[in-house]
Amino acid sequence: LRSLRVVRVVRFFKELRLLLYSVLHSLVPLLWSLVFLFLSLFTFVVISLHGVADHLLYAPQEPNNDDLKLYFGSLVEASVSHFAAVTGGINWWDLMKLLGNIQNSYAWVFCAY
């Protein structure tokens, strides 16, 4: 009866070892996918910031500039706004309308994001 228990424990550790092996070998692809997501987020944020900065420079008296400064005031704020739009924290349509008021191409770029 005791030998049967030992066999069960050894089998459990074999499955645990296989599970840990699988998790450890999936960390490298996970890291590369996170790097890709970060770089794509950064690329679209820089494109959006370029449009917002030009708009604020050449049309400083527009009525929606306060919202633009709120969502796209800095690199960190724009990154958080883009991330929140993807994850459901901010309605993406609102940000797209803000960027569309600048120029339609920025709205299409945001929509592609």
C-alpha positions as CSV (number, residue, x, y, z in Angstrom):
1,L,0.0,0.0,0.0
2,R,2.8,2.4,0.8
3,S,4.6,1.6,-2.5
4,L,1.5,2.6,-4.3
5,R,1.6,6.0,-2.6
6,V,5.2,6.6,-3.6
7,V,4.3,5.8,-7.2
8,R,1.6,8.5,-7.1
9,V,3.9,11.1,-5.6
10,V,6.6,10.4,-8.2
11,R,4.0,10.7,-11.0
12,F,2.8,14.0,-9.5
13,F,6.3,15.4,-9.5
14,K,6.9,14.3,-13.0
15,E,3.8,16.3,-14.1
16,L,4.9,19.2,-12.0
17,R,8.3,19.1,-13.5
18,L,6.8,19.1,-17.0
19,L,4.5,22.0,-16.2
20,L,7.4,24.1,-14.8
21,Y,9.5,23.2,-17.8
22,S,6.7,24.4,-20.1
23,V,6.3,27.7,-18.2
24,L,10.0,28.4,-18.2
25,H,10.4,27.8,-21.9
26,S,7.4,30.0,-22.7
27,L,8.9,33.1,-21.0
28,V,11.2,34.0,-23.8
29,P,8.4,34.2,-26.4
30,L,6.3,36.1,-23.9
31,L,9.1,38.6,-23.4
32,W,9.4,39.2,-27.2
33,S,5.7,39.6,-27.6
34,L,5.7,42.2,-24.8
35,V,8.6,44.0,-26.5
36,F,6.6,44.0,-29.8
37,L,3.5,45.4,-28.0
38,F,5.5,48.1,-26.3
39,L,7.2,49.2,-29.5
40,S,3.9,49.2,-31.5
41,L,2.3,51.3,-28.7
42,F,5.3,53.7,-28.6
43,T,5.2,54.1,-32.4
44,F,1.5,55.0,-32.5
45,V,1.9,57.3,-29.5
46,V,4.7,59.2,-31.2
47,I,2.6,59.6,-34.3
48,S,-0.3,60.9,-32.3
49,L,1.9,63.3,-30.3
50,H,3.4,64.7,-33.5
51,G,0.0,65.6,-34.8
52,V,-1.2,67.0,-31.4
53,A,2.0,69.1,-31.0
54,D,1.7,70.6,-34.5
55,H,-2.0,71.3,-33.9
56,L,-1.4,73.0,-30.6
57,L,1.5,75.0,-32.1
58,Y,-0.4,76.3,-35.1
59,A,-4.0,76.5,-33.7
60,P,-3.7,77.4,-30.1
61,Q,-7.2,78.8,-29.7
62,E,-9.2,75.7,-30.8
63,P,-12.0,74.7,-28.3
64,N,-10.9,71.1,-27.9
65,N,-7.3,71.9,-27.1
66,D,-8.0,71.3,-23.4
67,D,-9.0,67.7,-24.1
68,L,-6.0,67.2,-26.3
69,K,-3.7,68.5,-23.5
70,L,-5.5,66.2,-21.1
71,Y,-5.1,63.0,-23.1
72,F,-2.0,63.9,-25.1
73,G,-0.1,66.4,-22.9
74,S,3.0,64.3,-22.6
75,L,4.5,61.0,-23.7
76,V,3.3,59.3,-20.5
77,E,-0.2,60.7,-20.8
78,A,-0.5,59.7,-24.4
79,S,0.8,56.2,-23.7
80,V,-1.8,55.8,-20.9
81,S,-4.5,57.2,-23.1
82,H,-3.7,54.7,-25.9
83,F,-3.4,51.8,-23.5
84,A,-6.7,52.8,-21.8
85,A,-8.4,53.0,-25.2
86,V,-7.3,49.5,-26.0
87,T,-8.2,48.0,-22.7
88,G,-11.6,49.7,-22.3
89,G,-10.6,52.4,-19.8
90,I,-11.4,55.2,-22.2
91,N,-13.8,55.1,-25.1
92,W,-11.6,54.8,-28.2
93,W,-14.2,56.7,-30.2
94,D,-13.7,59.9,-28.1
95,L,-9.9,59.8,-28.7
96,M,-10.4,59.1,-32.4
97,K,-12.8,62.1,-32.7
98,L,-10.2,64.4,-31.0
99,L,-7.5,63.2,-33.4
100,G,-9.9,63.5,-36.3
101,N,-10.5,67.1,-35.5
102,I,-6.8,67.7,-36.0
103,Q,-6.6,65.8,-39.3
104,N,-8.4,62.7,-40.6
105,S,-5.2,60.8,-41.2
106,Y,-4.5,60.8,-37.5
107,A,-7.9,59.4,-36.8
108,W,-7.2,56.6,-39.3
109,V,-3.8,55.9,-37.8
110,F,-5.4,55.7,-34.4
111,C,-8.1,53.4,-35.8
112,A,-5.4,51.1,-37.2
113,Y,-3.8,51.0,-33.8
